[in-house]
Amino acid sequence: MAKRKIYDVSPRGEGWAVKQRGAKRAVAIFQDKSAAVSRARGIAKVREPAQVVVRTKDGSIQTEYTYGGDPSPPRG
């Protein structure tokens, strides 16, 4: 099974960035947080298995969305 891709939605300047974890550049930057979350969720649904991590302005995790099966399920 493929490794899960993680997309972060985090504040950047006056807007919100959608960035695949490990990438050097953002996929997109939005003025509105809800637009950034919508775009990240759309990308993640197409590229399963994937996860979207939405952060607050202070950098803490607000919510997470997971799509597709877990590529490394725990044993037992």
C-alpha positions as CSV (number, residue, x, y, z in Angstrom):
1,M,0.0,0.0,0.0
2,A,1.2,3.5,-0.8
3,K,2.6,5.8,1.9
4,R,0.1,8.4,3.2
5,K,0.5,11.9,1.9
6,I,0.0,14.7,4.5
7,Y,-1.2,18.1,3.5
8,D,-0.9,21.0,6.1
9,V,-3.2,24.0,6.1
10,S,-1.4,26.7,8.0
11,P,-1.2,30.5,8.3
12,R,1.2,32.3,6.0
13,G,1.5,36.1,6.1
14,E,-2.1,37.4,5.8
15,G,-3.4,34.2,4.2
16,W,-3.4,30.4,4.5
17,A,-1.1,28.0,2.7
18,V,-1.8,24.4,1.6
19,K,1.5,22.5,1.5
20,Q,2.3,18.8,1.1
21,R,4.5,17.8,4.0
22,G,8.1,17.6,2.9
23,A,7.6,19.8,-0.1
24,K,9.6,23.1,-0.5
25,R,6.7,25.1,-2.0
26,A,3.1,25.5,-1.1
27,V,0.5,23.9,-3.4
28,A,-1.6,27.1,-3.1
29,I,-2.1,30.2,-0.9
30,F,-5.6,31.5,-0.1
31,Q,-6.9,34.7,1.7
32,D,-9.7,32.6,3.3
33,K,-9.0,29.6,5.6
34,S,-12.2,27.8,4.5
35,A,-11.1,28.0,0.9
36,A,-7.6,26.5,1.8
37,V,-9.2,23.7,3.8
38,S,-11.6,22.9,0.9
39,R,-8.7,22.8,-1.6
40,A,-6.6,20.6,0.7
41,R,-9.5,18.2,1.3
42,G,-10.2,18.0,-2.5
43,I,-6.5,17.1,-3.2
44,A,-6.4,14.5,-0.4
45,K,-9.6,12.8,-1.6
46,V,-8.0,12.3,-5.1
47,R,-4.6,11.2,-3.7
48,E,-5.7,8.6,-1.1
49,P,-4.3,7.5,1.2
50,A,-3.9,11.0,2.5
51,Q,-4.4,13.3,5.5
52,V,-5.2,17.0,5.9
53,V,-3.9,18.7,9.1
54,V,-5.6,22.1,9.7
55,R,-3.8,24.4,12.1
56,T,-4.8,27.5,14.0
57,K,-3.1,30.9,13.7
58,D,-0.8,29.9,16.7
59,G,0.3,26.7,14.9
60,S,-1.6,24.2,17.0
61,I,-3.7,21.5,15.4
62,Q,-7.3,22.4,15.0
63,T,-8.6,19.3,13.2
64,E,-7.5,16.4,10.9
65,Y,-9.2,14.7,8.0
66,T,-8.0,11.2,6.9
67,Y,-8.9,9.6,3.5
68,G,-8.2,6.0,2.5
69,G,-7.0,3.1,4.6
70,D,-4.1,3.3,7.0
71,P,-0.9,2.1,5.2
72,S,0.7,1.0,8.5
73,P,-2.1,-0.3,10.8
74,P,-1.0,-1.2,14.3
75,R,-0.7,-4.9,15.1
76,G,-2.8,-6.6,17.7
